[in-house]
Amino acid sequence: MSAFHRRRFLEGSAGVAAAASLGAGSALFAASAHAQTLRFRPEQGARLRVLRWSRFVQGDIDAYMANVRKFQDATGVEVRVDNEGWENVRPKAAVAANTGAGPDIILSTNDDANLYPDKLLDVTDLAEYLGNKYGGWYPAVQQYLRPDGRKWLGLGLGASGSLIVYRESMLKAAGFERFPKDTAGFLALLQALKERGTPGGRASCARWCCCPGSFPRRCRRSPSGGFSTRSFPSSAGCS
């Protein structure tokens, strides 16, 4: 594998799950059309190396590798997938960015692409093609992966949902008729709850602002005593 500019693959992999990752590295694909279809032709003997986190459940890697095989069958491009522990992906990605050697595609999280933006392939044409085809991108994805409002550093892959569980009676006792929809209101609610001696709590990895492309949800206790959930509007993502 040569330098990072070799990783043209991301511009031509609109239908592959692996494309929803950080861009990195030759004109592996030469564009044959940039219209509605955005087709690319693989170079002779092209190969790809993908770095991703190791599975949490077996079905994850099974589905992923099934897509990889379909891509290989369709394009003739050999794909190597390296699975690493979640905590090892970020340092390995940083090494690849600094040395120009290693994976061509990296599946990572949060703001990793912003740590080495000059080392990544510009995937704006692909991101815009996918957005136009499938109905656009959520604002949170754009804030992470198109920070200047123009150039896309990578493609959103997905996110975990977050649930906020609360008692309506506690909210009303703290002076709130409904759960806040922004971080400023959330902070005010927690401060009010603390003053009443009923402070809020968070799990170790819980967060108000979720991964790019996430769909935050909230959960409340219904009058019958059970819990019900309602979705936040998409604009309530990280801001």
Disulfide bonds with the S-S distance in Angstrom:
none
